[in-house]
Amino acid sequence: MNITFIGATGMLGKPVALELAAAGFKITALVRDIAKAKLQLPSAINLVQGDVKDPATLAAAFKGADAVYLNLSVLQTEKETEFHAELDGLKNILQAAKATGAGRIVYLSSLIKDYTGFEWWVFRIKNDAVKMIKASGIPYTIFYPSAFMETMHRQNVQGSKMLLAGASPQKMYWIAASDYGKQVAASLKRGGSESYDYAVQGPEALSMDEAAVRFIKSYKTPLTIARAPLALLKFIGIFSAKLNYGSHILEALANYPEQFQAQKTWDDLGKPATTIDAFSRDL
């Protein structure tokens, strides 16, 4: 089965691409810089140069694809008025997928895009992206996660510190991207022409503080927690697009009342097994 993969070198894209390749799928990764991608991805993954801004390169990459996997995101430095891969790029992707006869769109969305504590253009883009895919007429599989363990390692760990912001009263079902990748592989093996929506949740519900403590206990080097008031980050975010983005995400994650919704996902695609202790220990 041929899969064209957009976003294969990203923090959450690479583990999924590796799981799909290990499961026997033929992966073609659309990348902007082939030389750089060769340093990040195994030779088993075919690389083609292209960009979601360029419909011609998308059509070439989608030729012969049974499915297109989308690991798109709004970058922390993006402004509302700019080109967005998850909205403007998605329009190009869907047009190319229709033109080339791609059999399925597989898209990584978000659970917390439905957070109602504030109105935010980033969440609006994510909701519009889901609507666009569902209206395309192409069979789809959309995954809705909340918290990936990789974000704690790649974003919260800075040197010898585990950086946290504000309080974290709500619990999240943390999942490792490799476990999610196995679920993606299982979904693609099912085939058929039906469309699916799947909540993506790991085996344990932990608040940010609880997850940080567990992560630190198993991490290879000592870490200490450093905490900043969320209100301070929101104030600095007035002057910094990156911190403005971060403060919105942190506030939503801290207050979104996540409920367990993944039983159907586990029944259909397998139950995730990786705990945050095991993830941290094996880094």
Backbone as CSV, one residue per row, in Angstrom:
resi,resn,N_x,N_y,N_z,CA_x,CA_y,CA_z,C_x,C_y,C_z
1,MET,0.847,-1.185,0.000,0.000,0.000,0.000,0.886,1.240,0.000
2,ASN,0.605,2.168,-0.898,1.434,3.364,-1.059,0.848,4.534,-0.265
3,ILE,1.674,5.102,0.612,1.258,6.226,1.449,2.131,7.427,1.137
4,THR,1.517,8.540,0.745,2.251,9.792,0.650,2.118,10.504,1.987
5,PHE,3.236,10.902,2.549,3.296,11.420,3.921,3.758,12.869,3.888
6,ILE,2.946,13.747,4.450,3.323,15.152,4.566,3.604,15.465,6.030
7,GLY,4.826,15.895,6.313,5.228,16.189,7.686,6.020,15.078,8.338
8,ALA,6.730,14.277,7.547,7.408,13.088,8.070,8.629,13.406,8.922
9,THR,9.180,14.604,8.815,10.363,14.930,9.613,10.001,15.652,10.914
10,GLY,8.727,15.892,11.153,8.310,16.616,12.346,8.384,15.769,13.612
11,MET,8.240,16.432,14.747,8.323,15.768,16.046,7.314,14.629,16.167
12,LEU,6.112,14.840,15.654,5.077,13.813,15.715,4.940,13.061,14.398
13,GLY,5.534,13.579,13.338,5.462,12.903,12.052,6.447,11.758,11.926
14,LYS,7.684,11.972,12.363,8.717,10.960,12.182,8.373,9.630,12.859
15,PRO,7.929,9.613,14.125,7.592,8.323,14.742,6.488,7.577,13.990
16,VAL,5.523,8.316,13.453,4.446,7.676,12.695,4.982,7.121,11.382
17,ALA,5.796,7.894,10.684,6.379,7.421,9.421,7.200,6.154,9.645
18,LEU,7.950,6.103,10.738,8.756,4.916,11.039,7.875,3.713,11.332
19,GLU,6.778,3.925,12.056,5.865,2.819,12.350,5.197,2.308,11.078
20,LEU,4.824,3.208,10.184,4.194,2.791,8.932,5.181,2.009,8.065
21,ALA,6.423,2.471,8.009,7.441,1.747,7.239,7.686,0.366,7.848
22,ALA,7.733,0.296,9.184,7.950,-0.994,9.852,6.792,-1.947,9.622
23,ALA,5.597,-1.400,9.411,4.409,-2.231,9.182,4.299,-2.691,7.730
24,GLY,5.223,-2.264,6.884,5.256,-2.759,5.520,4.671,-1.834,4.471
25,PHE,4.276,-0.625,4.866,3.749,0.318,3.891,4.896,0.952,3.102
26,LYS,4.617,1.292,1.854,5.575,2.016,1.035,5.330,3.502,1.240
27,ILE,6.302,4.188,1.829,6.124,5.582,2.223,6.881,6.510,1.270
28,THR,6.162,7.504,0.768,6.780,8.598,0.014,6.567,9.870,0.818
29,ALA,7.660,10.461,1.271,7.581,11.662,2.109,7.801,12.903,1.262
30,LEU,6.853,13.823,1.342,6.999,15.126,0.688,7.808,16.034,1.614
31,VAL,8.964,16.495,1.156,9.843,17.317,1.984,10.316,18.524,1.183
32,ARG,10.610,19.583,1.886,11.117,20.781,1.212,12.613,20.663,0.918
33,ASP,13.360,19.953,1.770,14.811,19.848,1.641,15.195,18.370,1.702
34,ILE,15.472,17.765,0.551,15.764,16.333,0.504,17.057,16.007,1.245
35,ALA,18.090,16.816,1.075,19.374,16.540,1.736,19.211,16.522,3.250
36,LYS,18.454,17.457,3.788,18.221,17.508,5.232,17.372,16.332,5.689
37,ALA,16.358,15.979,4.901,15.470,14.876,5.269,16.206,13.542,5.279
38,LYS,17.192,13.388,4.404,17.966,12.149,4.359,18.699,11.884,5.671
39,LEU,19.014,12.945,6.394,19.700,12.796,7.674,18.745,12.400,8.793
40,GLN,17.435,12.538,8.561,16.446,12.291,9.601,15.616,11.030,9.390
41,LEU,15.504,10.598,8.130,14.629,9.482,7.815,15.423,8.330,7.198
42,PRO,14.996,7.081,7.422,15.712,5.934,6.859,15.558,5.857,5.356
43,SER,16.474,5.136,4.722,16.482,5.041,3.260,15.258,4.309,2.722
44,ALA,14.569,3.549,3.578,13.368,2.840,3.147,12.236,3.803,2.786
45,ILE,12.316,5.040,3.265,11.291,6.041,2.965,11.746,6.854,1.763
46,ASN,10.938,6.825,0.708,11.242,7.574,-0.507,10.976,9.059,-0.278
47,LEU,11.859,9.903,-0.765,11.737,11.344,-0.567,11.477,12.037,-1.892
48,VAL,10.497,12.934,-1.885,10.248,13.771,-3.064,10.191,15.226,-2.608
49,GLN,10.754,16.105,-3.421,10.782,17.521,-3.073,9.444,18.160,-3.420
50,GLY,8.936,18.967,-2.479,7.681,19.650,-2.747,7.271,20.524,-1.583
51,ASP,6.146,21.193,-1.756,5.664,22.123,-0.743,4.153,22.215,-0.859
52,VAL,3.471,22.319,0.271,2.005,22.421,0.237,1.552,23.733,-0.404
53,LYS,2.457,24.669,-0.575,2.127,25.906,-1.276,2.115,25.725,-2.790
54,ASP,2.663,24.605,-3.264,2.844,24.382,-4.707,1.996,23.194,-5.159
55,PRO,0.805,23.427,-5.716,-0.077,22.325,-6.122,0.565,21.348,-7.103
56,ALA,1.455,21.838,-7.972,2.076,20.957,-8.962,2.916,19.879,-8.298
57,THR,3.662,20.246,-7.259,4.487,19.250,-6.569,3.625,18.267,-5.791
58,LEU,2.475,18.721,-5.307,1.569,17.820,-4.601,1.012,16.767,-5.548
59,ALA,0.593,17.187,-6.720,0.041,16.239,-7.692,1.061,15.174,-8.060
60,ALA,2.328,15.576,-8.208,3.376,14.610,-8.532,3.602,13.629,-7.383
61,ALA,3.557,14.130,-6.157,3.795,13.278,-4.991,2.639,12.321,-4.722
62,PHE,1.430,12.723,-5.095,0.239,11.911,-4.815,-0.016,10.852,-5.884
63,LYS,0.697,10.889,-6.979,0.455,9.941,-8.063,0.671,8.515,-7.566
64,GLY,-0.364,7.675,-7.689,-0.265,6.289,-7.255,-0.465,6.069,-5.770
65,ALA,-0.821,7.123,-5.026,-0.983,6.993,-3.571,-2.342,6.372,-3.235
66,ASP,-2.315,5.376,-2.358,-3.559,4.802,-1.842,-4.128,5.650,-0.715
67,ALA,-3.257,6.384,-0.027,-3.684,7.270,1.054,-2.662,8.376,1.217
68,VAL,-3.126,9.495,1.753,-2.246,10.633,2.061,-2.345,10.890,3.552
69,TYR,-1.195,10.846,4.237,-1.169,11.124,5.676,-0.712,12.567,5.893
70,LEU,-1.465,13.308,6.729,-1.197,14.727,6.945,-0.810,14.999,8.386
71,ASN,0.431,15.415,8.568,0.897,15.898,9.859,1.146,17.399,9.707
72,LEU,0.057,18.164,9.734,0.125,19.611,9.531,-0.009,20.319,10.867
73,SER,0.416,21.557,10.923,0.278,22.319,12.169,0.370,23.805,11.868
74,VAL,-0.106,24.584,12.825,0.101,26.031,12.803,1.364,26.306,13.606
75,LEU,2.376,26.851,12.981,3.632,27.107,13.671,3.459,28.170,14.746
76,GLN,4.254,28.061,15.797,4.143,28.999,16.908,4.456,30.431,16.511
77,THR,5.189,30.601,15.424,5.586,31.945,14.997,4.647,32.524,13.930
78,GLU,3.648,31.773,13.513,2.759,32.245,12.457,1.812,33.334,12.961
79,LYS,1.459,34.216,12.040,0.462,35.240,12.324,-0.839,34.866,11.617
80,GLU,-1.935,35.389,12.124,-3.247,35.010,11.615,-3.399,35.298,10.127
81,THR,-2.767,36.347,9.641,-2.941,36.775,8.259,-2.020,36.043,7.274
82,GLU,-1.149,35.170,7.756,-0.182,34.495,6.899,-0.777,33.238,6.252
83,PHE,-0.014,32.647,5.337,-0.357,31.351,4.761,-0.251,30.291,5.848
84,HIS,-1.271,29.430,5.933,-1.270,28.368,6.939,-1.354,27.013,6.245
85,ALA,-0.382,26.148,6.525,-0.380,24.818,5.916,-1.647,24.053,6.263
86,GLU,-2.165,24.265,7.475,-3.318,23.498,7.943,-4.643,24.039,7.408
87,LEU,-4.604,25.114,6.660,-5.827,25.651,6.049,-5.608,25.888,4.558
88,ASP,-4.739,26.824,4.221,-4.473,27.136,2.817,-3.762,25.966,2.126
89,GLY,-2.778,25.380,2.821,-2.096,24.216,2.260,-3.034,23.030,2.112
90,LEU,-3.939,22.879,3.072,-4.897,21.775,3.013,-5.801,21.883,1.788
91,LYS,-6.185,23.103,1.431,-6.994,23.286,0.219,-6.256,22.743,-1.001
92,ASN,-4.957,23.049,-1.107,-4.160,22.538,-2.216,-4.051,21.021,-2.162
93,ILE,-3.880,20.492,-0.958,-3.740,19.049,-0.780,-4.995,18.314,-1.243
94,LEU,-6.153,18.802,-0.837,-7.404,18.131,-1.193,-7.671,18.209,-2.690
95,GLN,-7.333,19.330,-3.297,-7.494,19.451,-4.747,-6.605,18.448,-5.474
96,ALA,-5.355,18.332,-5.025,-4.429,17.385,-5.658,-4.855,15.946,-5.402
97,ALA,-5.360,15.667,-4.200,-5.811,14.315,-3.877,-6.981,13.903,-4.754
98,LYS,-7.905,14.816,-4.988,-9.043,14.526,-5.873,-8.557,14.296,-7.307
99,ALA,-7.649,15.146,-7.767,-7.180,15.061,-9.151,-6.423,13.770,-9.425
100,THR,-5.723,13.253,-8.417,-4.899,12.053,-8.603,-5.589,10.782,-8.137
101,GLY,-6.768,10.902,-7.549,-7.505,9.717,-7.123,-6.993,9.076,-5.853
102,ALA,-6.365,9.861,-4.982,-5.908,9.308,-3.697,-7.105,8.726,-2.948
103,GLY,-6.938,7.536,-2.397,-8.073,6.814,-1.850,-8.515,7.228,-0.465
104,ARG,-7.654,7.887,0.299,-8.009,8.227,1.688,-7.133,9.371,2.182
105,ILE,-7.718,10.236,3.000,-6.981,11.266,3.725,-6.914,10.840,5.183
106,VAL,-5.713,10.790,5.723,-5.514,10.503,7.146,-4.909,11.756,7.772
107,TYR,-5.576,12.274,8.792,-5.235,13.610,9.292,-5.130,13.603,10.810
108,LEU,-4.063,14.197,11.310,-3.864,14.363,12.752,-4.442,15.702,13.166
109,SER,-5.525,15.677,13.933,-6.189,16.895,14.378,-5.869,17.134,15.858
110,SER,-6.868,17.460,16.656,-6.655,17.798,18.067,-7.963,17.654,18.836
111,LEU,-7.864,17.179,20.076,-9.036,17.156,20.949,-9.350,18.545,21.488
112,ILE,-8.315,19.291,21.845,-8.564,20.552,22.540,-8.939,21.695,21.595
113,LYS,-9.035,21.402,20.279,-9.522,22.428,19.358,-10.942,22.864,19.700
114,ASP,-11.654,22.039,20.473,-13.023,22.347,20.855,-13.117,23.067,22.202
115,TYR,-11.977,23.463,22.754,-11.979,24.192,24.022,-12.731,25.516,23.862
116,THR,-13.615,25.815,24.805,-14.479,27.002,24.682,-14.138,28.104,25.685
117,GLY,-13.012,27.971,26.391,-12.661,28.970,27.396,-12.271,30.308,26.810
118,PHE,-11.884,30.314,25.546,-11.567,31.562,24.841,-11.712,31.305,23.343
119,GLU,-11.843,32.359,22.562,-11.905,32.252,21.108,-10.501,32.512,20.560
120,TRP,-10.009,31.599,19.694,-8.634,31.708,19.205,-8.601,31.280,17.747
121,TRP,-7.968,32.072,16.920,-7.936,31.791,15.492,-7.274,30.461,15.151
122,VAL,-6.331,30.006,15.968,-5.673,28.721,15.703,-6.678,27.578,15.825
123,PHE,-7.508,27.596,16.873,-8.531,26.569,17.011,-9.555,26.662,15.878
124,ARG,-9.830,27.872,15.433,-10.763,28.039,14.319,-10.209,27.384,13.056
125,ILE,-8.910,27.535,12.807,-8.285,26.901,11.655,-8.401,25.383,11.762
126,LYS,-8.142,24.845,12.948,-8.189,23.395,13.122,-9.609,22.860,12.934
127,ASN,-10.594,23.581,13.396,-11.975,23.161,13.182,-12.363,23.276,11.717
128,ASP,-11.917,24.325,11.056,-12.208,24.492,9.634,-11.538,23.394,8.810
129,ALA,-10.355,22.971,9.224,-9.649,21.912,8.502,-10.443,20.608,8.541
130,VAL,-10.984,20.275,9.706,-11.798,19.065,9.822,-13.025,19.151,8.927
131,LYS,-13.691,20.307,8.943,-14.878,20.487,8.105,-14.519,20.349,6.616
132,MET,-13.385,20.886,6.240,-12.970,20.848,4.849,-12.717,19.415,4.388
133,ILE,-12.040,18.638,5.231,-11.762,17.242,4.882,-13.065,16.457,4.764
134,LYS,-13.970,16.677,5.707,-15.231,15.934,5.693,-16.110,16.315,4.517
135,ALA,-15.951,17.525,4.014,-16.755,17.976,2.877,-16.106,17.640,1.535
136,SER,-14.913,17.070,1.553,-14.161,16.849,0.318,-14.714,15.716,-0.530
137,GLY,-15.429,14.795,0.092,-15.904,13.621,-0.631,-14.898,12.490,-0.675
138,ILE,-13.701,12.698,-0.122,-12.674,11.654,-0.069,-12.824,10.909,1.257
139,PRO,-12.807,9.578,1.252,-12.831,8.850,2.533,-11.703,9.340,3.442
140,TYR,-11.989,9.448,4.729,-11.000,10.017,5.640,-10.918,9.206,6.927
141,THR,-9.788,9.346,7.587,-9.606,8.914,8.971,-8.993,10.099,9.698
142,ILE,-9.703,10.624,10.682,-9.217,11.776,11.441,-8.954,11.345,12.874
143,PHE,-7.770,11.656,13.364,-7.362,11.318,14.732,-7.341,12.583,15.585
144,TYR,-7.846,12.456,16.815,-7.964,13.603,17.720,-7.206,13.311,19.024
145,PRO,-5.969,13.766,19.150,-5.195,13.564,20.383,-5.253,14.784,21.301
146,SER,-4.806,14.584,22.543,-4.642,15.728,23.435,-3.165,15.944,23.749
147,ALA,-2.526,14.965,24.409,-1.162,15.181,24.898,-0.228,14.070,24.449
148,PHE,0.797,14.448,23.703,1.843,13.501,23.317,3.025,13.619,24.278
149,MET,3.583,12.478,24.643,4.738,12.467,25.545,5.926,13.196,24.939
150,GLU,6.043,13.156,23.620,7.159,13.827,22.939,7.205,15.317,23.235
151,THR,6.039,15.941,23.423,6.050,17.380,23.681,6.713,17.699,25.015
152,MET,6.533,16.821,25.995,7.179,17.055,27.285,8.693,16.971,27.138
153,HIS,9.160,15.983,26.374,10.601,15.813,26.203,11.208,16.930,25.364
154,ARG,10.537,17.284,24.265,11.132,18.218,23.305,10.872,19.679,23.643
155,GLN,9.821,19.956,24.400,9.473,21.342,24.662,9.633,21.743,26.128
156,ASN,9.265,20.858,27.050,9.346,21.225,28.467,10.733,21.041,29.048
157,VAL,11.462,20.033,28.574,12.821,19.797,29.078,13.775,20.755,28.382
158,GLN,14.388,21.611,29.186,15.366,22.574,28.692,16.602,22.489,29.579
159,GLY,17.647,21.823,29.065,18.856,21.632,29.861,18.565,20.750,31.069
160,SER,18.816,21.265,32.250,18.584,20.505,33.484,17.237,20.853,34.115
161,LYS,16.384,21.560,33.378,15.110,22.017,33.926,13.923,21.373,33.199
162,MET,12.880,21.153,33.946,11.572,20.817,33.391,10.701,22.055,33.563
163,LEU,10.419,22.745,32.465,9.710,24.018,32.531,8.203,23.797,32.519
164,LEU,7.523,24.335,33.512,6.075,24.248,33.611,5.506,25.651,33.782
165,ALA,4.231,25.786,33.430,3.590,27.102,33.535,2.237,26.965,34.201
166,GLY,2.012,27.765,35.238,0.707,27.806,35.878,0.311,26.501,36.541
167,ALA,-0.941,26.408,36.914,-1.483,25.204,37.535,-2.016,24.275,36.451
168,SER,-2.171,22.983,36.798,-2.673,22.012,35.815,-3.700,21.100,36.474
169,PRO,-4.905,21.616,36.736,-5.907,20.825,37.448,-6.485,19.667,36.646
170,GLN,-6.484,19.771,35.326,-7.104,18.740,34.492,-6.107,17.637,34.121
171,LYS,-6.640,16.435,33.970,-5.813,15.301,33.581,-5.928,15.063,32.084
172,MET,-4.828,14.585,31.498,-4.773,14.277,30.068,-4.308,12.836,29.896
173,TYR,-4.789,12.196,28.855,-4.411,10.812,28.565,-3.188,10.810,27.646
174,TRP,-2.013,10.880,28.259,-0.757,10.998,27.527,-0.491,9.761,26.676
175,ILE,-0.015,9.985,25.452,0.284,8.872,24.549,1.628,9.105,23.871
176,ALA,2.353,8.017,23.623,3.603,8.086,22.862,3.277,8.070,21.377
177,ALA,3.998,8.855,20.596,3.725,8.942,19.162,3.920,7.602,18.462
178,SER,4.817,6.756,18.977,5.012,5.438,18.367,3.766,4.572,18.535
179,ASP,3.113,4.651,19.704,1.860,3.909,19.907,0.771,4.442,18.982
180,TYR,0.714,5.755,18.850,-0.236,6.351,17.913,0.063,5.889,16.491
181,GLY,1.344,5.819,16.131,1.726,5.350,14.799,1.241,3.937,14.519
182,LYS,1.287,3.095,15.527,0.775,1.725,15.367,-0.730,1.744,15.102
183,GLN,-1.446,2.662,15.740,-2.877,2.781,15.488,-3.149,3.272,14.064
184,VAL,-2.337,4.203,13.590,-2.481,4.675,12.210,-2.274,3.509,11.244
185,ALA,-1.224,2.709,11.498,-0.956,1.554,10.636,-2.140,0.586,10.643
186,ALA,-2.698,0.329,11.823,-3.840,-0.579,11.922,-5.047,-0.037,11.177
187,SER,-5.235,1.291,11.226,-6.383,1.889,10.528,-6.241,1.744,9.021
188,LEU,-5.019,1.881,8.507,-4.798,1.776,7.072,-4.947,0.337,6.586
189,LYS,-4.628,-0.609,7.429,-4.762,-2.017,7.045,-6.222,-2.448,6.944
190,ARG,-7.113,-1.680,7.566,-8.527,-2.038,7.515,-9.110,-1.858,6.121
191,GLY,-8.578,-0.893,5.375,-9.057,-0.652,4.020,-10.497,-0.172,4.006
192,GLY,-11.170,-0.414,2.890,-12.563,-0.014,2.756,-12.717,1.440,2.363
193,SER,-13.973,1.851,2.204,-14.270,3.207,1.763,-15.005,4.022,2.827
194,GLU,-15.118,3.483,4.038,-15.786,4.214,5.104,-14.870,5.299,5.651
195,SER,-15.478,6.257,6.361,-14.711,7.306,7.033,-14.782,7.103,8.535
196,TYR,-13.736,7.552,9.234,-13.636,7.281,10.663,-13.138,8.513,11.416
197,ASP,-13.640,8.683,12.643,-13.123,9.657,13.599,-12.668,8.885,14.831
198,TYR,-11.408,9.096,15.253,-10.859,8.356,16.375,-10.230,9.299,17.405
199,ALA,-10.646,9.180,18.652,-9.952,9.863,19.744,-8.646,9.127,20.015
200,VAL,-7.591,9.868,20.256,-6.264,9.296,20.514,-5.895,9.584,21.964
201,GLN,-5.887,8.537,22.789,-5.589,8.691,24.209,-4.753,7.521,24.692
202,GLY,-3.824,7.822,25.602,-2.948,6.800,26.139,-3.542,6.070,27.327
203,PRO,-2.752,5.199,27.971,-3.281,4.305,28.998,-3.527,4.953,30.353
204,GLU,-2.960,6.154,30.600,-3.095,6.773,31.921,-3.477,8.243,31.799
205,ALA,-4.331,8.699,32.710,-4.703,10.116,32.780,-3.883,10.785,33.876
206,LEU,-3.094,11.776,33.488,-2.228,12.485,34.428,-2.298,13.977,34.155
207,SER,-2.284,14.772,35.213,-2.142,16.209,35.031,-0.720,16.510,34.569
208,MET,-0.490,17.726,34.130,0.854,18.114,33.696,1.862,17.926,34.828
209,ASP,1.491,18.330,36.038,2.399,18.175,37.176,2.685,16.708,37.470
210,GLU,1.637,15.884,37.447,1.823,14.457,37.713,2.699,13.813,36.645
211,ALA,2.462,14.166,35.400,3.262,13.617,34.308,4.721,14.061,34.423
212,ALA,4.938,15.314,34.801,6.308,15.819,34.944,7.067,15.074,36.028
213,VAL,6.422,14.837,37.152,7.068,14.116,38.258,7.433,12.705,37.825
214,ARG,6.517,12.033,37.162,6.785,10.667,36.693,7.907,10.658,35.654
215,PHE,7.887,11.629,34.753,8.917,11.731,33.720,10.288,11.910,34.360
216,ILE,10.381,12.822,35.324,11.657,13.145,35.961,12.238,11.939,36.685
217,LYS,11.383,11.152,37.338,11.866,9.993,38.100,12.583,8.978,37.218
218,SER,12.183,8.875,35.965,12.748,7.859,35.080,13.744,8.420,34.075
219,TYR,13.950,9.734,34.081,14.802,10.353,33.066,16.269,10.046,33.345
220,LYS,17.074,10.024,32.279,18.466,9.584,32.373,19.353,10.542,33.156
221,THR,19.001,11.837,33.185,19.779,12.824,33.929,18.854,13.595,34.870
222,PRO,19.407,14.119,35.967,18.559,14.828,36.933,17.904,16.064,36.333
223,LEU,16.641,16.255,36.667,15.899,17.445,36.253,15.229,18.056,37.471
224,THR,15.145,19.377,37.477,14.375,20.063,38.505,13.294,20.889,37.834
225,ILE,12.164,21.030,38.510,11.037,21.759,37.945,11.217,23.264,38.136
226,ALA,11.031,24.003,37.069,11.014,25.465,37.125,9.660,25.914,36.603
227,ARG,8.978,26.750,37.365,7.614,27.103,37.022,7.477,28.611,36.829
228,ALA,6.735,28.976,35.773,6.437,30.383,35.513,4.927,30.595,35.613
229,PRO,4.480,31.717,36.157,3.046,31.999,36.196,2.493,32.135,34.777
230,LEU,1.357,31.518,34.518,0.756,31.600,33.196,0.421,33.052,32.837
231,ALA,0.017,33.827,33.835,-0.316,35.227,33.582,0.890,35.996,33.039
232,LEU,2.081,35.656,33.528,3.291,36.313,33.042,3.552,35.956,31.579
233,LEU,3.384,34.672,31.235,3.592,34.257,29.854,2.587,34.922,28.918
234,LYS,1.346,35.077,29.390,0.334,35.725,28.566,0.685,37.197,28.342
235,PHE,1.244,37.841,29.369,1.639,39.244,29.212,2.796,39.365,28.226
236,ILE,3.810,38.517,28.369,4.951,38.577,27.453,4.497,38.225,26.037
237,GLY,3.458,37.372,25.955,2.928,36.979,24.651,2.369,38.134,23.845
238,ILE,2.090,39.261,24.502,1.661,40.462,23.770,2.753,40.906,22.796
239,PHE,3.995,40.632,23.163,5.139,41.091,22.378,5.839,39.955,21.625
240,SER,5.436,38.694,21.877,6.092,37.544,21.269,5.046,36.586,20.717
241,ALA,5.056,36.370,19.388,4.088,35.454,18.772,4.251,34.045,19.318
242,LYS,5.487,33.621,19.554,5.738,32.264,20.046,5.161,32.071,21.447
243,LEU,5.379,33.036,22.327,4.845,32.923,23.679,3.337,33.129,23.709
244,ASN,2.818,33.927,22.800,1.375,34.085,22.705,0.725,32.754,22.355
245,TYR,1.309,32.065,21.385,0.822,30.737,21.001,0.932,29.778,22.182
246,GLY,2.112,29.747,22.804,2.341,28.817,23.909,1.404,29.034,25.074
247,SER,1.138,30.283,25.427,0.270,30.565,26.560,-1.165,30.127,26.277
248,HIS,-1.617,30.268,25.034,-2.955,29.808,24.672,-3.061,28.287,24.798
249,ILE,-2.076,27.584,24.251,-2.091,26.120,24.323,-2.044,25.648,25.769
250,LEU,-1.172,26.242,26.571,-1.033,25.828,27.967,-2.311,26.083,28.752
251,GLU,-2.940,27.211,28.498,-4.188,27.514,29.193,-5.283,26.520,28.810
252,ALA,-5.365,26.186,27.521,-6.382,25.236,27.071,-6.123,23.846,27.651
253,LEU,-4.867,23.397,27.614,-4.536,22.078,28.146,-4.807,21.999,29.639
254,ALA,-4.532,23.081,30.356,-4.712,23.080,31.804,-6.179,23.052,32.207
255,ASN,-7.054,23.528,31.327,-8.459,23.698,31.710,-9.453,22.865,30.901
256,TYR,-8.979,22.208,29.842,-9.897,21.394,29.039,-10.300,20.149,29.827
257,PRO,-11.587,19.929,30.049,-12.041,18.790,30.854,-12.057,17.502,30.033
258,GLU,-10.883,16.944,29.799,-10.788,15.773,28.926,-11.447,14.544,29.559
259,GLN,-12.315,13.919,28.804,-12.955,12.678,29.212,-12.394,11.534,28.364
260,PHE,-12.443,10.332,28.911,-11.970,9.182,28.142,-12.933,8.904,26.993
261,GLN,-12.397,8.908,25.774,-13.224,8.729,24.581,-12.663,7.684,23.618
262,ALA,-11.608,6.988,24.018,-10.843,6.193,23.062,-11.166,4.701,23.060
263,GLN,-12.249,4.284,23.714,-12.518,2.848,23.750,-12.702,2.267,22.349
264,LYS,-13.431,2.974,21.477,-13.604,2.483,20.106,-12.262,2.423,19.385
265,THR,-11.417,3.431,19.611,-10.085,3.423,18.995,-9.309,2.201,19.442
266,TRP,-9.329,1.919,20.742,-8.611,0.764,21.265,-9.191,-0.531,20.720
267,ASP,-10.518,-0.611,20.638,-11.157,-1.824,20.133,-10.803,-2.072,18.672
268,ASP,-10.797,-1.002,17.871,-10.545,-1.134,16.435,-9.066,-1.229,16.097
269,LEU,-8.230,-0.461,16.810,-6.848,-0.247,16.364,-5.792,-0.663,17.370
270,GLY,-6.191,-1.108,18.558,-5.227,-1.543,19.561,-5.037,-0.538,20.678
271,LYS,-4.816,-1.070,21.870,-4.632,-0.224,23.053,-3.172,0.200,23.196
272,PRO,-2.897,1.489,23.390,-1.520,1.930,23.627,-0.957,1.307,24.900
273,ALA,0.329,0.999,24.876,0.938,0.310,26.017,1.971,1.153,26.742
274,THR,2.526,2.172,26.100,3.648,2.917,26.669,3.184,3.862,27.766
275,THR,3.749,3.703,28.969,3.511,4.639,30.063,4.531,5.763,29.981
276,ILE,4.278,6.857,30.668,5.219,7.974,30.617,6.536,7.611,31.307
277,ASP,6.482,6.693,32.276,7.717,6.220,32.916,8.586,5.476,31.905
278,ALA,7.973,4.558,31.154,8.703,3.787,30.166,9.227,4.684,29.051
279,PHE,8.422,5.634,28.619,8.847,6.553,27.573,10.087,7.323,28.007
280,SER,10.050,7.874,29.216,11.183,8.655,29.725,12.421,7.783,29.902
281,ARG,12.229,6.585,30.434,13.355,5.685,30.684,14.056,5.268,29.400
282,ASP,13.280,5.119,28.313,13.835,4.592,27.070,14.383,5.676,26.135
283,LEU,14.297,6.934,26.522,14.807,7.985,25.645,16.307,7.812,25.421
